[in-house]
Amino acid sequence: MVIYGFSNGFYRWDTLVGIPTSEVFGQVLSLFQKLEC
């Protein structure tokens, strides 16, 4: 599955860099939603 590999890659990048990717990804998503409105 593409989505699984995508999230898995983000998880590996998250452990590598040490940044909570889920939080950053959520902020970016909410930011895009604000731009759409």
C-alpha distance matrix in Angstrom:
0.0 3.8 5.6 5.4 6.4 8.6 10.2 10.5 12.3 14.4 15.3 16.5 18.4 19.8 21.3 22.5 24.3 25.2 24.4 22.9 19.9 19.2 22.8 22.7 19.6 21.3 24.5 23.0 21.4 24.8 26.5 24.6 25.5 29.1 29.2 28.0 30.9
3.8 0.0 3.8 5.5 5.2 6.0 8.6 9.7 10.4 12.3 14.1 15.2 16.4 18.0 20.0 20.9 22.2 23.4 22.4 21.2 17.9 17.5 20.9 20.3 17.1 19.2 22.0 20.1 18.8 22.4 23.8 21.8 23.0 26.5 26.3 25.3 28.4
5.6 3.8 0.0 3.8 5.5 4.9 6.1 8.3 9.7 10.5 12.1 14.2 15.2 16.1 18.4 19.7 20.8 21.5 20.1 18.4 15.2 14.2 17.6 17.4 14.1 15.8 18.9 17.4 15.8 19.3 21.0 19.3 20.3 23.8 24.0 23.1 25.9
5.4 5.5 3.8 0.0 3.8 5.4 5.2 5.9 8.4 9.8 10.3 12.1 14.0 14.9 16.4 18.1 19.7 20.2 19.4 17.7 14.9 14.1 17.8 18.1 15.3 17.0 20.3 19.3 18.1 21.4 23.3 22.0 23.0 26.4 26.9 26.3 28.9
6.4 5.2 5.5 3.8 0.0 3.8 5.5 4.9 5.9 8.5 9.6 10.3 12.1 13.8 15.2 16.2 18.0 19.1 18.7 17.7 14.8 15.0 18.6 18.3 15.7 18.2 21.1 19.7 19.0 22.6 24.0 22.7 24.2 27.5 27.6 27.2 30.2
8.6 6.0 4.9 5.4 3.8 0.0 3.8 5.4 5.2 6.3 8.7 10.0 10.6 12.2 14.5 15.3 16.4 17.6 16.5 15.5 12.2 12.4 15.9 15.1 12.3 15.0 17.7 16.0 15.5 19.2 20.3 19.1 20.8 23.9 23.9 23.8 26.8
10.2 8.6 6.1 5.2 5.5 3.8 0.0 3.8 5.4 4.9 6.1 8.7 9.7 10.1 12.4 14.1 15.1 15.5 14.3 12.7 9.8 9.5 13.2 13.2 10.6 12.9 15.9 15.1 14.6 17.9 19.5 18.9 20.3 23.3 23.8 23.9 26.5
10.5 9.7 8.3 5.9 4.9 5.4 3.8 0.0 3.8 5.3 4.9 6.3 8.6 9.5 10.7 12.3 14.2 14.8 14.6 13.6 11.2 11.6 15.3 15.5 13.6 16.1 18.9 18.3 18.1 21.4 22.9 22.4 24.0 26.8 27.4 27.6 30.2
12.3 10.4 9.7 8.4 5.9 5.2 5.4 3.8 0.0 3.8 5.4 5.1 6.2 8.4 10.0 10.5 12.1 13.6 13.5 13.3 10.7 12.2 15.5 14.7 13.1 16.3 18.5 17.4 17.9 21.3 22.2 21.7 23.8 26.5 26.6 27.1 30.0
14.4 12.3 10.5 9.8 8.5 6.3 4.9 5.3 3.8 0.0 3.8 5.5 5.0 5.9 8.7 9.6 10.3 11.2 10.3 9.8 6.9 8.6 11.7 11.0 9.6 12.8 15.0 14.1 14.9 18.1 19.0 18.9 21.0 23.5 23.9 24.6 27.3
15.3 14.1 12.1 10.3 9.6 8.7 6.1 4.9 5.4 3.8 0.0 3.8 5.4 4.9 6.3 8.5 10.0 10.0 9.9 9.0 7.4 8.7 12.0 12.3 11.5 14.1 16.5 16.5 17.1 19.9 21.3 21.6 23.3 25.7 26.5 27.3 29.7
16.5 15.2 14.2 12.1 10.3 10.0 8.7 6.3 5.1 5.5 3.8 0.0 3.8 5.3 5.3 6.1 8.7 9.7 10.7 11.2 9.9 12.0 15.0 14.7 14.3 17.3 19.3 19.0 20.0 23.0 23.9 24.2 26.2 28.5 29.0 30.0 32.6
18.4 16.4 15.2 14.0 12.1 10.6 9.7 8.6 6.2 5.0 5.4 3.8 0.0 3.8 5.5 4.9 6.0 7.9 8.4 9.7 8.1 11.2 13.5 12.5 12.5 15.9 17.2 16.6 18.3 21.2 21.6 22.0 24.5 26.4 26.7 28.0 30.7
19.8 18.0 16.1 14.9 13.8 12.2 10.1 9.5 8.4 5.9 4.9 5.3 3.8 0.0 3.8 5.4 5.5 5.4 5.5 6.2 5.6 8.6 10.7 10.4 11.1 13.9 15.3 15.5 17.2 19.6 20.3 21.3 23.4 25.2 26.0 27.4 29.7
21.3 20.0 18.4 16.4 15.2 14.5 12.4 10.7 10.0 8.7 6.3 5.3 5.5 3.8 0.0 3.8 5.7 5.2 7.4 8.5 9.1 11.6 13.6 13.8 14.8 17.3 18.7 19.2 20.9 23.2 24.0 25.1 27.1 28.9 29.7 31.2 33.4
22.5 20.9 19.7 18.1 16.2 15.3 14.1 12.3 10.5 9.6 8.5 6.1 4.9 5.4 3.8 0.0 3.8 5.7 8.3 10.7 10.8 14.0 15.7 15.1 16.1 19.1 20.1 20.1 22.2 24.6 25.0 25.9 28.4 29.9 30.4 32.1 34.5
24.3 22.2 20.8 19.7 18.0 16.4 15.1 14.2 12.1 10.3 10.0 8.7 6.0 5.5 5.7 3.8 0.0 3.8 5.7 9.0 9.4 13.0 13.9 12.7 14.5 17.4 17.8 17.9 20.4 22.6 22.5 23.8 26.4 27.6 28.0 30.0 32.4
25.2 23.4 21.5 20.2 19.1 17.6 15.5 14.8 13.6 11.2 10.0 9.7 7.9 5.4 5.2 5.7 3.8 0.0 3.8 6.7 8.5 11.6 12.1 11.9 14.1 16.4 16.9 17.8 20.1 21.8 22.2 24.0 26.1 27.2 28.1 30.2 32.1
24.4 22.4 20.1 19.4 18.7 16.5 14.3 14.6 13.5 10.3 9.9 10.7 8.4 5.5 7.4 8.3 5.7 3.8 0.0 3.8 5.6 8.8 8.7 8.2 10.7 12.9 13.1 14.1 16.6 18.1 18.5 20.3 22.5 23.4 24.4 26.5 28.4
22.9 21.2 18.4 17.7 17.7 15.5 12.7 13.6 13.3 9.8 9.0 11.2 9.7 6.2 8.5 10.7 9.0 6.7 3.8 0.0 3.8 5.5 5.6 6.6 8.7 10.2 11.1 12.7 14.5 15.9 16.9 18.8 20.4 21.6 23.1 24.9 26.5
19.9 17.9 15.2 14.9 14.8 12.2 9.8 11.2 10.7 6.9 7.4 9.9 8.1 5.6 9.1 10.8 9.4 8.5 5.6 3.8 0.0 3.8 5.4 5.0 5.8 8.3 9.7 10.4 11.9 14.1 15.0 16.3 18.1 19.8 20.9 22.4 24.4
19.2 17.5 14.2 14.1 15.0 12.4 9.5 11.6 12.2 8.6 8.7 12.0 11.2 8.6 11.6 14.0 13.0 11.6 8.8 5.5 3.8 0.0 3.8 5.5 5.0 6.0 8.6 9.8 10.3 12.2 14.0 15.2 16.3 18.3 19.9 21.0 22.7
22.8 20.9 17.6 17.8 18.6 15.9 13.2 15.3 15.5 11.7 12.0 15.0 13.5 10.7 13.6 15.7 13.9 12.1 8.7 5.6 5.4 3.8 0.0 3.8 5.4 5.1 6.2 8.7 9.8 10.6 12.2 14.3 15.3 16.5 18.4 20.0 21.3
22.7 20.3 17.4 18.1 18.3 15.1 13.2 15.5 14.7 11.0 12.3 14.7 12.5 10.4 13.8 15.1 12.7 11.9 8.2 6.6 5.0 5.5 3.8 0.0 3.8 5.4 5.1 6.2 8.6 10.0 10.5 12.4 14.3 15.3 16.6 18.5 20.2
19.6 17.1 14.1 15.3 15.7 12.3 10.6 13.6 13.1 9.6 11.5 14.3 12.5 11.1 14.8 16.1 14.5 14.1 10.7 8.7 5.8 5.0 5.4 3.8 0.0 3.8 5.5 5.1 6.1 8.7 9.7 10.6 12.4 14.3 15.3 16.6 18.7
21.3 19.2 15.8 17.0 18.2 15.0 12.9 16.1 16.3 12.8 14.1 17.3 15.9 13.9 17.3 19.1 17.4 16.4 12.9 10.2 8.3 6.0 5.1 5.4 3.8 0.0 3.8 5.4 5.0 6.2 8.5 9.9 10.5 12.3 14.3 15.3 16.8
24.5 22.0 18.9 20.3 21.1 17.7 15.9 18.9 18.5 15.0 16.5 19.3 17.2 15.3 18.7 20.1 17.8 16.9 13.1 11.1 9.7 8.6 6.2 5.1 5.5 3.8 0.0 3.8 5.4 5.2 6.0 8.6 9.9 10.5 12.4 14.3 15.5
23.0 20.1 17.4 19.3 19.7 16.0 15.1 18.3 17.4 14.1 16.5 19.0 16.6 15.5 19.2 20.1 17.9 17.8 14.1 12.7 10.4 9.8 8.7 6.2 5.1 5.4 3.8 0.0 3.8 5.5 5.0 6.2 8.7 9.8 10.5 12.4 14.5
21.4 18.8 15.8 18.1 19.0 15.5 14.6 18.1 17.9 14.9 17.1 20.0 18.3 17.2 20.9 22.2 20.4 20.1 16.6 14.5 11.9 10.3 9.8 8.6 6.1 5.0 5.4 3.8 0.0 3.8 5.4 5.2 6.3 8.7 9.9 10.7 12.7
24.8 22.4 19.3 21.4 22.6 19.2 17.9 21.4 21.3 18.1 19.9 23.0 21.2 19.6 23.2 24.6 22.6 21.8 18.1 15.9 14.1 12.2 10.6 10.0 8.7 6.2 5.2 5.5 3.8 0.0 3.8 5.4 5.0 6.2 8.7 9.8 10.7
26.5 23.8 21.0 23.3 24.0 20.3 19.5 22.9 22.2 19.0 21.3 23.9 21.6 20.3 24.0 25.0 22.5 22.2 18.5 16.9 15.0 14.0 12.2 10.5 9.7 8.5 6.0 5.0 5.4 3.8 0.0 3.8 5.4 5.1 6.3 8.8 10.1
24.6 21.8 19.3 22.0 22.7 19.1 18.9 22.4 21.7 18.9 21.6 24.2 22.0 21.3 25.1 25.9 23.8 24.0 20.3 18.8 16.3 15.2 14.3 12.4 10.6 9.9 8.6 6.2 5.2 5.4 3.8 0.0 3.8 5.4 5.0 6.2 8.8
25.5 23.0 20.3 23.0 24.2 20.8 20.3 24.0 23.8 21.0 23.3 26.2 24.5 23.4 27.1 28.4 26.4 26.1 22.5 20.4 18.1 16.3 15.3 14.3 12.4 10.5 9.9 8.7 6.3 5.0 5.4 3.8 0.0 3.8 5.4 5.1 6.4
29.1 26.5 23.8 26.4 27.5 23.9 23.3 26.8 26.5 23.5 25.7 28.5 26.4 25.2 28.9 29.9 27.6 27.2 23.4 21.6 19.8 18.3 16.5 15.3 14.3 12.3 10.5 9.8 8.7 6.2 5.1 5.4 3.8 0.0 3.8 5.4 5.3
29.2 26.3 24.0 26.9 27.6 23.9 23.8 27.4 26.6 23.9 26.5 29.0 26.7 26.0 29.7 30.4 28.0 28.1 24.4 23.1 20.9 19.9 18.4 16.6 15.3 14.3 12.4 10.5 9.9 8.7 6.3 5.0 5.4 3.8 0.0 3.8 5.5
28.0 25.3 23.1 26.3 27.2 23.8 23.9 27.6 27.1 24.6 27.3 30.0 28.0 27.4 31.2 32.1 30.0 30.2 26.5 24.9 22.4 21.0 20.0 18.5 16.6 15.3 14.3 12.4 10.7 9.8 8.8 6.2 5.1 5.4 3.8 0.0 3.8
30.9 28.4 25.9 28.9 30.2 26.8 26.5 30.2 30.0 27.3 29.7 32.6 30.7 29.7 33.4 34.5 32.4 32.1 28.4 26.5 24.4 22.7 21.3 20.2 18.7 16.8 15.5 14.5 12.7 10.7 10.1 8.8 6.4 5.3 5.5 3.8 0.0
